[in-house]
Amino acid sequence: MRTLEIRRHALTKKGADRGHGSHLSAEGVAQARRLGAQMGPFDRVLTSLIPRTLETALAMGFAVDEQLDVLGDIPADVWDEIGHQARWQWPQAFVTFAEQVAGGGP
């Protein structure tokens, strides 16, 4: 059976240290290393072009097969429908996503 795992990036720098692309903080690198030691192997690892996603995969100990710009591209009308961070508080986020996709929204 095929399995698809979707992961978000590890913890990023805050405030003035954040910079463009929100690089991982030292705590984020440690977090990714801990998680990566408990996962895998994977047949294929993809990230967006956003630096923190590549940094997370590498800190987890996984070689990145490809970086795709489409993975980091969320159109404004989608943000309007799902909110920026609110979706991570939904009780069943991916069920809700599936319902919205089936409904034909943005």
N, C-alpha and C positions, 0 to 999 in steps of 0.2 A: 504494500500500500504506500502511495506517495504521501508525503507530509510536507506542508509549507509552514515554516516558522517565520513570524514577523516580529522583529525586535525594534524597539526604539533605541536611541543612543543612550550612553551612560551620562552621569552628571557632568554638567558644563561649568565653566568659570562664570562668575557673576560680577556685576558692576563694571567698573572701568576695565577690568581684565578680560571681559567677555570677548571683545574683538569681533571681527567679521567672521561669521560662520560658527560662532560659539564653540571654541575648542574645548576639549575635555579638561576638567580640573584634575589635580592629583588624586582626589577622592574618586573621581569618575574612572580614571585609569585603574585604580585598585578594585573598584566595583566590577569593571569589565573583566579583569583578570580572574577574580573569584568566580564569576558566573561562567566564563569561558572554560574554566577547569572542570566544570560539571556538565558540559554540553558536548555535542558533536559525536562523531565527525559529520560533516555536511558534504554533499556532492557538489554544491554550488553556493557561493556566497556573493550576494549583490548588495551594493550600497548606492545611495544617491551621491551627487557631487558635493554635498554639504560636508565640510571637513570632519565634523564630529561623528558622522556615520562611519567614515573610513577609519578614523581613530579608534572607535569602539570595536569594530570588527578585528582590527589588528591587535588591540590590547587583549581581546578575548582569545587570541592565538590562532585566528583563522586568516588564511590568505584570501584576498578579495579577487574574485574572478572577473568582475566587471562593475563599473560605476555607471549608472544610468540617470540622466538628467530628469527623466519622467518620474522617478521615484520621489524627488523632492519638489515636484511641481504640482501645487494644489491651486486651482483657479479661484479667484475672488468669490464667485457665486457659490462655490462649495463651502468656503469659509463662512459665508453668510448663512448657509443652511445648517452646518454642523457646529459652528463656533470654533474658536481657536484651541482652547484647552478644555472646554466643557465636556467634550466627548469622552475624555478619559475618566469622567465621573459617572458615565452611564453604567447602569448595572450590568448590561450585556452589550457592550459597545459594538462587537462585530455582528451580533444579531440585528442591532439597530441599523448598522451600515448596510447589511444585506437587504433589509426592508426598504431603506431609502433607494438603493440601487434598483430594486424591483419596481419601485414606484416611479422610476423614470426621471428623478430630479437631476440637478447638476452633477 
